[in-house]
């Protein structure tokens, strides 16, 4: 699918991907697009973000992630990160509630930016450095109504970049 996107799409969006996965996809996009002499599509990573998260924020992100453990593509991506047992549970009938409770913080850390402002900044930078043209912040709202604090913090820690002229 990534090869097809490289040859025909204007943009590819990844959800719940690690920076390492972003780098893998970026490489395929660039190689395949060059093979057909076209510009590589933009690569956007949607990243769950929580600044100074507590238990409720972790639980919210885990519950959102639990939905993606079984589907093809996502499951393999999480298994490659070392969470194959969790994927097997999802594919053999565990409930979403059971899965959400079983999602370890380590998995959230692999596919999100959760922590203090400096940790979040470093994590978002890792996505950019891996080849994401755009990093879309998906704020946790469990402890942050409307994601306001998270969005304000991100605005302060991420340098402003001039957007291309349209």
N, CA, C and O of each residue as an XYZ file, in Angstrom:
664
protein
N       0.817     -1.184      0.000
C       0.000      0.000      0.000
C       0.871      1.263      0.000
O       0.547      2.245     -0.667
N       1.971      1.229      0.748
C       2.866      2.391      0.798
C       3.499      2.622     -0.573
O       3.639      3.763     -1.012
N       3.879      1.542     -1.242
C       4.466      1.689     -2.584
C       3.463      2.316     -3.543
O       3.822      3.183     -4.339
N       2.221      1.886     -3.472
C       1.175      2.447     -4.319
C       0.981      3.931     -4.008
O       0.859      4.755     -4.915
N       0.952      4.257     -2.732
C       0.800      5.660     -2.328
C       1.957      6.505     -2.843
O       1.754      7.633     -3.291
N       3.159      5.969     -2.781
C       4.326      6.720     -3.251
C       4.207      7.069     -4.724
O       4.684      8.116     -5.162
N       3.583      6.209     -5.470
C       3.480      6.395     -6.918
C       2.287      7.246     -7.341
O       2.257      7.757     -8.461
N       1.290      7.406     -6.441
C       0.059      8.076     -6.870
C      -0.488      9.135     -5.911
O      -1.223     10.022     -6.347
N      -0.158      9.071     -4.641
C      -0.787      9.954     -3.652
C      -0.023     11.260     -3.473
O       1.160     11.365     -3.798
N      -0.723     12.233     -2.956
C      -0.101     13.511     -2.607
C       0.328     13.538     -1.148
O       1.212     14.304     -0.764
N      -0.310     12.690     -0.333
C       0.010     12.669      1.094
C      -0.299     11.293      1.656
O      -1.236     10.621      1.224
N       0.511     10.888      2.634
C       0.303      9.653      3.375
C       0.200     10.038      4.843
O       1.003     10.824      5.345
N      -0.797      9.477      5.530
C      -0.996      9.764      6.948
C      -0.813      8.473      7.735
O      -1.441      7.457      7.437
N       0.049      8.524      8.736
C       0.263      7.388      9.628
C      -0.330      7.720     10.985
O      -0.203      8.845     11.469
N      -0.971      6.748     11.592
C      -1.585      6.909     12.900
C      -0.967      5.889     13.842
O      -0.819      4.720     13.488
N      -0.608      6.329     15.034
C      -0.067      5.433     16.056
C       1.191      4.709     15.594
O       1.391      3.538     15.917
N       2.021      5.388     14.855
C       3.277      4.808     14.375
C       4.437      5.331     15.220
O       4.392      6.450     15.732
N       5.446      4.526     15.354
C       6.663      4.959     16.044
C       7.513      5.791     15.083
O       7.316      5.723     13.869
N       8.454      6.573     15.612
C       9.368      7.282     14.714
C      10.131      6.325     13.791
O      10.408      6.666     12.641
N      10.468      5.145     14.281
C      11.164      4.172     13.426
C      10.284      3.760     12.249
O      10.780      3.607     11.133
N       8.998      3.581     12.482
C       8.083      3.233     11.388
C       7.962      4.397     10.413
O       7.902      4.190      9.201
N       7.927      5.614     10.933
C       7.889      6.795     10.065
C       9.113      6.792      9.153
O       8.996      7.057      7.957
N      10.283      6.495      9.712
C      11.510      6.467      8.906
C      11.433      5.391      7.821
O      11.855      5.624      6.688
N      10.896      4.216      8.159
C      10.753      3.143      7.164
C       9.834      3.577      6.026
O      10.145      3.372      4.852
N       8.711      4.172      6.379
C       7.748      4.602      5.367
C       8.338      5.721      4.523
O       8.169      5.736      3.304
N       9.033      6.664      5.166
C       9.656      7.765      4.423
C      10.598      7.224      3.366
O      10.599      7.702      2.232
N      11.408      6.223      3.728
C      12.371      5.650      2.784
C      11.662      5.022      1.583
O      12.077      5.224      0.441
N      10.607      4.269      1.835
C       9.861      3.641      0.738
C       9.209      4.709     -0.138
O       9.255      4.617     -1.365
N       8.608      5.710      0.481
C       7.972      6.779     -0.293
C       8.978      7.464     -1.212
O       8.710      7.673     -2.396
N      10.132      7.809     -0.658
C      11.139      8.515     -1.453
C      11.663      7.647     -2.596
O      11.797      8.118     -3.725
N      11.956      6.390     -2.304
C      12.499      5.481     -3.316
C      11.491      5.212     -4.426
O      11.821      5.294     -5.609
N      10.276      4.894     -4.043
C       9.252      4.554     -5.039
C       8.840      5.763     -5.868
O       8.623      5.643     -7.074
N       8.732      6.920     -5.236
C       8.371      8.127     -5.992
C       9.477      8.475     -6.987
O       9.195      8.850     -8.125
N      10.719      8.351     -6.564
C      11.836      8.640     -7.470
C      11.838      7.682     -8.661
O      12.199      8.066     -9.774
N      11.433      6.439     -8.421
C      11.417      5.445     -9.497
C      10.450      5.817    -10.618
O      10.639      5.413    -11.765
N       9.424      6.579    -10.289
C       8.463      7.008    -11.321
C       8.581      8.510    -11.591
O       7.699      9.127    -12.186
N       9.689      9.068    -11.137
C      10.021     10.477    -11.401
C       8.909     11.444    -10.984
O       8.462     12.286    -11.762
N       8.487     11.292     -9.748
C       7.512     12.236     -9.206
C       7.949     12.621     -7.805
O       8.718     11.893     -7.177
N       7.472     13.750     -7.307
C       7.817     14.129     -5.934
C       7.210     13.129     -4.946
O       6.105     12.625     -5.147
N       7.942     12.863     -3.903
C       7.409     11.979     -2.858
C       6.234     12.671     -2.173
O       6.246     13.889     -1.996
N       5.228     11.901     -1.790
C       4.103     12.509     -1.083
C       4.523     13.028      0.287
O       5.484     12.550      0.891
N       3.773     14.018      0.756
C       3.964     14.479      2.136
C       3.681     13.312      3.067
O       2.857     12.448      2.766
N       4.363     13.295      4.185
C       4.143     12.256      5.189
C       3.727     12.929      6.489
O       4.470     13.732      7.053
N       2.542     12.593      6.950
C       2.011     13.145      8.195
C       1.891     12.030      9.220
O       1.418     10.939      8.905
N       2.315     12.302     10.437
C       2.161     11.354     11.543
C       1.188     11.954     12.553
O       1.397     13.063     13.046
N       0.129     11.217     12.854
C      -0.799     11.608     13.917
C      -0.262     11.008     15.205
O      -0.080      9.795     15.301
N      -0.009     11.859     16.198
C       0.651     11.415     17.415
C      -0.182     11.793     18.639
O      -0.478     12.970     18.841
N      -0.566     10.800     19.465
C      -1.232     11.131     20.720
C      -0.252     11.875     21.623
O       0.899     11.466     21.779
N      -0.720     12.966     22.211
C       0.145     13.798     23.047
C      -0.563     14.103     24.362
O      -1.748     14.433     24.383
N       0.180     13.988     25.450
C      -0.312     14.402     26.765
C       0.865     14.978     27.533
O       1.898     14.327     27.691
N       0.701     16.206     28.009
C       1.741     16.860     28.800
C       1.455     16.585     30.271
O       0.350     16.825     30.759
N       2.464     16.078     30.967
C       2.352     15.711     32.378
C       1.136     14.815     32.629
O       0.297     15.131     33.473
N       1.039     13.701     31.902
C      -0.152     12.860     32.011
C      -0.227     12.116     33.339
O       0.783     11.699     33.905
N      -1.442     11.968     33.806
C      -1.715     11.134     34.965
C      -2.370      9.846     34.509
O      -2.388      9.528     33.321
N      -2.904      9.116     35.462
C      -3.511      7.821     35.161
C      -4.672      7.941     34.175
O      -4.824      7.090     33.299
N      -5.488      8.981     34.303
C      -6.649      9.124     33.411
C      -6.215      9.372     31.968
O      -6.827      8.841     31.040
N      -5.177     10.163     31.770
C      -4.686     10.419     30.406
C      -4.117      9.144     29.801
O      -4.381      8.828     28.641
N      -3.334      8.413     30.589
C      -2.804      7.143     30.093
C      -3.946      6.194     29.731
O      -3.902      5.535     28.693
N      -4.961      6.126     30.581
C      -6.093      5.233     30.323
C      -6.836      5.643     29.052
O      -7.261      4.784     28.279
N      -6.993      6.942     28.832
C      -7.692      7.406     27.634
C      -6.924      7.013     26.372
O      -7.512      6.485     25.428
N      -5.633      7.265     26.352
C      -4.833      6.931     25.169
C      -4.802      5.413     24.971
O      -4.874      4.933     23.840
N      -4.696      4.659     26.069
C      -4.701      3.191     25.967
C      -6.022      2.685     25.395
O      -6.030      1.765     24.577
N      -7.132      3.274     25.816
C      -8.445      2.856     25.303
C      -8.570      3.163     23.814
O      -9.149      2.380     23.061
N      -8.036      4.288     23.396
C      -8.074      4.631     21.970
C      -7.192      3.683     21.163
O      -7.568      3.251     20.073
N      -6.037      3.367     21.698
C      -5.110      2.468     21.009
C      -5.660      1.046     20.942
O      -5.417      0.342     19.962
N      -6.394      0.614     21.961
C      -6.894     -0.763     22.033
C      -7.717     -1.143     20.805
O      -7.709     -2.301     20.389
N      -8.418     -0.189     20.230
C      -9.237     -0.437     19.036
C      -8.374     -0.890     17.861
O      -8.851     -1.611     16.985
N      -7.126     -0.479     17.835
C      -6.244     -0.723     16.690
C      -5.371     -1.970     16.837
O      -4.591     -2.275     15.935
N      -5.482     -2.689     17.940
C      -4.595     -3.828     18.156
C      -4.859     -5.005     17.214
O      -3.916     -5.690     16.818
N      -6.100     -5.250     16.851
C      -6.432     -6.420     16.031
C      -6.383     -6.190     14.526
O      -5.984     -7.104     13.806
N      -6.762     -5.033     14.012
C      -6.832     -4.881     12.555
C      -5.495     -5.149     11.854
O      -4.427     -4.835     12.381
N      -5.578     -5.739     10.649
C      -4.365     -5.969      9.866
C      -3.618     -4.656      9.634
O      -4.224     -3.598      9.461
N      -2.334     -4.748      9.635
C      -1.499     -3.559      9.459
C      -1.124     -2.976     10.807
O       0.051     -2.936     11.171
N      -2.110     -2.531     11.535
C      -1.837     -1.997     12.870
C      -1.288     -3.093     13.777
O      -0.274     -2.900     14.448
N      -1.958     -4.241     13.795
C      -1.506     -5.329     14.659
C      -0.064     -5.717     14.383
O       0.722     -5.908     15.311
N       0.281     -5.833     13.111
C       1.656     -6.183     12.747
C       2.634     -5.090     13.177
O       3.755     -5.376     13.599
N       2.200     -3.849     13.066
C       3.056     -2.734     13.473
C       3.335     -2.803     14.981
O       4.469     -2.601     15.415
N       2.291     -3.091     15.778
C       2.476     -3.193     17.228
C       3.281     -4.437     17.592
O       4.081     -4.404     18.526
N       3.076     -5.532     16.864
C       3.856     -6.746     17.114
C       5.335     -6.492     16.842
O       6.193     -6.961     17.590
N       5.635     -5.755     15.784
C       7.029     -5.434     15.455
C       7.686     -4.591     16.545
O       8.909     -4.593     16.685
N       6.878     -3.876     17.308
C       7.407     -3.076     18.419
C       7.613     -3.919     19.674
O       8.103     -3.418     20.686
N       7.235     -5.211     19.612
C       7.431     -6.102     20.749
C       6.174     -6.394     21.547
O       6.256     -6.902     22.665
N       5.013     -6.082     20.991
C       3.762     -6.268     21.721
C       2.864     -7.309     21.047
O       1.644     -7.155     20.993
N       3.491     -8.365     20.535
C       2.769     -9.427     19.846
C       1.763    -10.144     20.727
O       0.697    -10.534     20.248
N       2.076    -10.329     22.010
C       1.131    -10.997     22.910
C      -0.161    -10.197     23.023
O      -1.249    -10.772     23.057
N      -0.047     -8.898     23.081
C      -1.220     -8.032     23.168
C      -2.043     -8.115     21.878
O      -3.273     -8.140     21.921
N      -1.368     -8.155     20.753
C      -2.050     -8.288     19.460
C      -2.774     -9.635     19.398
O      -3.920     -9.703     18.953
N      -2.111    -10.705     19.841
C      -2.758    -12.026     19.853
C      -4.007    -12.013     20.729
O      -5.029    -12.592     20.360
N      -3.932    -11.363     21.873
C      -5.113    -11.250     22.747
C      -6.246    -10.537     22.025
O      -7.404    -10.946     22.111
N      -5.908     -9.478     21.320
C      -6.926     -8.713     20.587
C      -7.558     -9.558     19.493
O      -8.758     -9.463     19.239
N      -6.755    -10.376     18.854
C      -7.248    -11.170     17.722
C      -7.930    -12.471     18.150
O      -8.504    -13.182     17.324
N      -7.862    -12.770     19.432
C      -8.523    -13.992     19.913
C      -9.682    -13.675     20.848
O     -10.106    -14.529     21.626
N     -10.195    -12.454     20.774
C     -11.457    -12.167     21.439
C     -11.433    -11.353     22.712
O     -12.482    -11.175     23.331
N     -10.288    -10.853     23.132
C     -10.288    -10.002     24.326
C     -11.150     -8.766     24.062
O     -11.193     -8.255     22.943
N     -11.823     -8.303     25.088
C     -12.671     -7.119     24.930
C     -11.815     -5.857     24.884
O     -10.655     -5.858     25.295
N     -12.404     -4.800     24.382
C     -11.682     -3.523     24.323
C     -11.271     -3.086     25.725
O     -10.167     -2.578     25.922
N     -12.149     -3.282     26.689
C     -11.834     -2.905     28.078
C     -10.637     -3.704     28.596
O      -9.739     -3.151     29.230
N     -10.636     -5.010     28.320
C      -9.516     -5.852     28.744
C      -8.223     -5.414     28.061
O      -7.166     -5.342     28.689
N      -8.326     -5.129     26.783
C      -7.136     -4.707     26.039
C      -6.609     -3.376     26.545
O      -5.404     -3.214     26.737
N      -7.505     -2.426     26.760
C      -7.081     -1.107     27.244
C      -6.359     -1.235     28.581
O      -5.355     -0.564     28.818
N      -6.872     -2.094     29.450
C      -6.233     -2.293     30.757
C      -4.868     -2.958     30.621
O      -3.999     -2.782     31.475
N      -4.680     -3.722     29.547
C      -3.423     -4.452     29.346
C      -2.370     -3.664     28.572
O      -1.211     -4.077     28.518
N      -2.755     -2.536     27.971
C      -1.785     -1.747     27.191
C      -0.752     -1.155     28.150
O      -1.107     -0.364     29.024
N       0.512     -1.526     27.998
C       1.529     -0.981     28.895
C       1.944      0.432     28.482
O       1.837      0.820     27.319
N       2.412      1.173     29.459
C       2.906      2.530     29.200
C       4.008      2.499     28.151
O       4.159      3.452     27.387
N       4.778      1.419     28.104
C       5.859      1.319     27.122
C       5.329      1.383     25.690
O       5.984      1.955     24.819
N       4.160      0.807     25.436
C       3.579      0.896     24.095
C       3.125      2.323     23.815
O       3.335      2.838     22.717
N       2.513      2.956     24.792
C       2.100      4.354     24.615
C       3.311      5.228     24.312
O       3.249      6.126     23.472
N       4.410      4.955     25.005
C       5.631      5.737     24.776
C       6.209      5.505     23.382
O       6.854      6.396     22.830
N       5.989      4.327     22.808
C       6.503      4.016     21.468
C       5.765      4.776     20.376
O       6.359      5.142     19.362
N       4.465      5.016     20.580
C       3.641      5.587     19.506
C       3.046      6.942     19.863
O       2.184      7.452     19.147
N       3.496      7.522     20.956
C       2.955      8.808     21.377
C       4.033      9.709     21.932
O       5.219      9.379     21.925
N       3.593     10.851     22.412
C       4.479     11.820     23.064
C       3.822     12.174     24.387
O       3.004     13.091     24.465
N       4.188     11.439     25.420
C       3.596     11.628     26.729
C       4.699     11.917     27.732
O       5.687     11.186     27.802
N       4.535     12.976     28.505
C       5.530     13.310     29.508
C       5.563     14.798     29.759
O       4.628     15.525     29.422
N       6.649     15.235     30.354
C       6.841     16.661     30.576
C       7.096     17.381     29.260
O       7.282     16.750     28.219
N       7.102     18.694     29.317
C       7.256     19.500     28.097
C       8.525     19.127     27.330
O       8.493     19.021     26.104
N       9.631     18.927     28.028
C      10.881     18.585     27.343
C      10.799     17.214     26.670
O      11.307     17.030     25.564
N      10.159     16.256     27.340
C      10.004     14.918     26.755
C       9.106     14.964     25.525
O       9.391     14.328     24.510
N       8.025     15.719     25.626
C       7.112     15.846     24.486
C       7.834     16.505     23.315
O       7.703     16.064     22.173
N       8.594     17.561     23.598
C       9.333     18.248     22.532
C      10.310     17.292     21.852
O      10.396     17.261     20.625
N      11.043     16.516     22.641
C      12.013     15.574     22.072
C      11.311     14.510     21.230
O      11.802     14.116     20.173
N      10.181     14.060     21.703
C       9.456     13.018     20.979
C       8.895     13.551     19.659
O       8.995     12.882     18.630
N       8.309     14.745     19.682
C       7.789     15.330     18.444
C       8.929     15.593     17.462
O       8.769     15.410     16.255
N      10.077     16.023     17.983
C      11.257     16.234     17.142
C      11.702     14.907     16.509
O      12.144     14.885     15.360
N      11.586     13.813     17.255
C      11.981     12.500     16.725
C      11.133     12.121     15.509
O      11.639     11.530     14.555
N       9.852     12.460     15.547
C       8.995     12.182     14.381
C       9.431     13.020     13.183
O       9.501     12.523     12.059
N       9.718     14.273     13.429
C      10.171     15.148     12.340
C      11.503     14.649     11.789
O      11.684     14.557     10.575
N      12.426     14.330     12.682
C      13.741     13.847     12.257
C      13.645     12.524     11.493
O      14.497     12.227     10.656
N      12.618     11.739     11.779
C      12.424     10.455     11.095
C      11.867     10.621      9.687
O      11.829      9.667      8.909
N      11.433     11.841      9.362
C      10.957     12.082      8.006
C       9.528     12.554      7.873
O       9.035     12.721      6.758
N       8.851     12.773      8.987
C       7.486     13.302      8.899
C       7.548     14.765      8.477
O       8.266     15.567      9.074
N       6.789     15.098      7.443
C       6.689     16.495      7.018
C       5.786     17.278      7.955
O       5.958     18.482      8.142
N       4.834     16.587      8.534
C       3.872     17.197      9.445
C       3.645     16.232     10.597
O       3.447     15.036     10.382
N       3.672     16.742     11.803
C       3.342     15.943     12.975
C       2.063     16.531     13.553
O       2.061     17.635     14.096
N       0.980     15.780     13.427
C      -0.324     16.238     13.910
C      -0.489     15.812     15.364
O      -0.453     14.624     15.683
N      -0.669     16.781     16.225
C      -0.823     16.540     17.654
C      -2.273     16.157     17.936
O      -3.198     16.899     17.607
N      -2.456     14.991     18.547
C      -3.781     14.526     18.957
C      -3.790     14.550     20.484
O      -3.346     13.593     21.118
N      -4.294     15.641     21.083
C      -4.172     15.790     22.532
C      -5.115     14.886     23.314
O      -6.267     14.679     22.931
N      -4.603     14.358     24.408
C      -5.453     13.661     25.364
C      -6.267     14.726     26.094
O      -5.750     15.789     26.436
N      -7.525     14.433     26.325
C      -8.400     15.410     26.984
C      -8.902     14.927     28.337
O      -9.676     15.628     28.989
N      -8.478     13.744     28.772
C      -8.986     13.178     30.020
C      -8.705     14.079     31.216
O      -9.549     14.220     32.100
N      -7.539     14.682     31.246
C      -7.153     15.554     32.361
C      -6.909     16.981     31.882
O      -6.435     17.830     32.636
N      -7.237     17.227     30.634
C      -6.932     18.506     29.988
C      -8.108     18.867     29.076
O      -8.058     18.599     27.876
N      -9.164     19.472     29.631
C     -10.358     19.755     28.829
C     -10.026     20.472     27.519
O      -9.372     21.515     27.504
N     -10.494     19.884     26.432
C     -10.255     20.457     25.118
C      -8.810     20.376     24.666
O      -8.466     20.906     23.610
N      -7.954     19.722     25.448
C      -6.536     19.643     25.107
C      -5.835     20.987     25.160
O      -4.762     21.157     24.581
N      -6.440     21.946     25.855
C      -5.922     23.323     25.836
C      -4.492     23.439     26.352
O      -3.652     24.082     25.721
N      -4.211     22.814     27.506
C      -2.860     22.928     28.060
C      -1.847     22.256     27.130
O      -0.761     22.784     26.892
N      -2.216     21.093     26.613
C      -1.307     20.386     25.708
C      -1.025     21.229     24.475
O       0.131     21.391     24.084
N      -2.066     21.761     23.864
C      -1.870     22.570     22.652
C      -1.081     23.841     22.945
O      -0.250     24.252     22.135
N      -1.330     24.465     24.087
C      -0.578     25.666     24.466
C       0.900     25.311     24.669
O       1.789     26.035     24.220
N       1.145     24.197     25.346
C       2.527     23.771     25.588
C       3.232     23.450     24.276
O       4.378     23.850     24.070
N       2.556     22.734     23.395
C       3.161     22.391     22.106
C       3.481     23.656     21.326
O       4.541     23.755     20.707
N       2.582     24.613     21.353
C       2.823     25.876     20.640
C       4.080     26.564     21.183
O       4.819     27.197     20.428
N       4.319     26.440     22.479
C       5.493     27.075     23.088
C       6.788     26.318     22.811
O       7.852     26.929     22.709
N       6.708     24.999     22.691
C       7.943     24.213     22.576
C       8.348     23.901     21.146
O       9.503     23.560     20.890
N       7.426     24.012     20.227
C       7.742     23.702     18.832
C       8.036     25.001     18.097
O       7.198     25.902     18.071
N       9.217     25.104     17.502
C       9.519     26.336     16.771
C       8.544     26.531     15.622
O       8.149     25.579     14.948
N       8.172     27.768     15.418
C       7.269     28.071     14.312
C       8.020     27.933     13.001
O       9.159     28.383     12.870
N       7.377     27.313     12.046
C       7.967     27.110     10.724
C       7.058     27.792      9.719
O       5.838     27.638      9.763
N       7.660     28.542      8.818
C       6.852     29.178      7.774
C       6.192     28.099      6.945
O       6.848     27.153      6.508
N       4.910     28.237      6.729
C       4.218     27.261      5.889
C       4.422     27.635      4.427
O       4.564     28.813      4.098
N       4.436     26.631      3.548
C       4.654     26.935      2.131
C       3.499     27.760      1.572
O       2.355     27.637      2.008
N       3.821     28.584      0.618
C       2.791     29.402     -0.033
C       1.852     28.500     -0.808
O       2.271     27.502     -1.394
N       0.595     28.855     -0.806
C      -0.388     28.038     -1.524
C      -0.668     28.608     -2.879
O      -1.471     28.053     -3.628
